[in-house]
Amino acid sequence: MTALAGAGRCDPSLVEAARRGDTEALVSLIAAAQPDVRRYAARNCRAADIDDAVQETLLLLYRRVGTLRAVTSFSAWLFAVARRACLRLLRRAAGTAEAPAGEAEARLALLAPEDIRIDLSRAIQSLPDHYREVILLRDIEELSIDEIAAVLGLTRESVKARIHRARLMIREYLIRD
């Protein structure tokens, strides 16, 4: 049984079984996720950090798969974990807390989680209604693109475009301080 196929799609039944504590499903899920996580790390980490990023990501998958709220968000969650691992390793290699992507992003990395939540909430509130709506449905309610399209009466492409633009606006809001 394959957990991930193509562009990060996952078999929901395998993820659900792993969430419920099925050890065999968890091992299969980790084995299936590993090549995709490695590919992601190879594109987003320094060459010296690829193995560490993959290991950290899969370890977190092992430890936290039971806490996933929505099976449909598994791939997004997994790649977000891999991204954070790459950034953490990059900062550690630089010997400072400053991220090379820019001072504003480095400043965000140093904020306390509660401050980040407040800033993120303000950023979401600053969005125009049609962008705020898709972000809340996707990132808070964890609906799929198809579900959002059905709820809002939009095409998949419109939903994806709105999510992308909304995330860009949130990013701009967060780094302009």
Secondary structure, DSSP 8 states (H G I E B T S, - for coil): --SEETTTEE-HHHHHHHHTT-HHHHHHHHHHHHHHHHHHHHHHS-GGGHHHHHHHHHHHHHHHGGG-S-GGGHHHHHHHHHHHHHHHHHHHHHTSS--TT-HHHHHHHHS-HHHHHHHHHHHHHTS-HHHHHHHIIIIIS---HHHHHHHHT--HHHHHHHHHHHHHHHHHHHH--
